[in-house]
Amino acid sequence: MSFIESELNFAYQFSNTPINSFPFPHMYVQDIFSDIFYSQIQKNLPAQNSMTSLPDLHPEQDGFKNYKDRYVMDFSRDESINKIDKDKQEFWKALGNNFTKGNFSDLLKSKFQYYLNMRFKYLENVSYESNFLLVNDKKNYSLGPHTDNPRKVISLLIYLPKDLTQKESGTSIYIPKDPNFLAQNKEYQHYPHEQFHKVITMPFAPNSAFCFIKTNNSFHGVEKLEVEDTDRWLLLFDIFLDKDTFLREEQAKAKFT
């Protein structure tokens, strides 16, 4: 299955959308896929009972225990993809290969190259790895303001609603009420909403995407989903430093600070 035209559409829309600098570098992209391809995604969304809650998928990660209302399909795990209807597996396997083995990671890094240069100015031979999930958030899911895993580099969230009825449930951006506050850079450190001002919520609109680079102040989260029968579908593609590079980054920061 070839996705070349959708890849080109993605590259065009993503590359030509400007980066917003306040309060941290981010962008909101519309019409990220062609209409035809987006309709294919909608047609191939799996049944709820074929998805796995995040803490059940990663029982070894104690930090995921509060994510019981987030259901995922992990493209890196055959057992995860094989749970969905067989007639839909080919589509998702092909999409996963395009994201993880194609040019998407390089496209994202190229877009934010200026900021990557700033982060890694004392570091050579930077190596990355990626993670790709199909996500369905259910009622009561929420995320307190946080800046993300310290190994995180770039996060891309592609929103997949069928219409605009969930427009207000996109990712929100925050700034601390205390202007001197910085995140402690812990892996699962989330903060109470009461300590932050909400700047904006990205519209959870069909075929749109929110992308940002991880910084010390990239505070974002999700307001509590309170609608019955919520199906908040999205694709989540994250770029991380590999563990060796992250260790060297920590050593470099300690040396130059």
KAWO-V844234 format. One line per field, one symbol per residue. burial: + if it has 24 or more other ideal C-beta (glycine too) atoms within 12 Angstrom, else -. A space follows every 50 residues. Layout:
burial: ???
This chain:
burial: --+--++-+++-+++---+---+++++++-+++---++-++--+++---+ ++++--++--------+-++++++++---++-++---++-++++++-+++ -+-++-+++-++--++--++--+--+-+-+++++++++--++++++++++ +++++++++++----+-+++++++++------+----+-++----+-+-- -++++++++++++++-+++++++-+----++++++++++++---++--+- -------
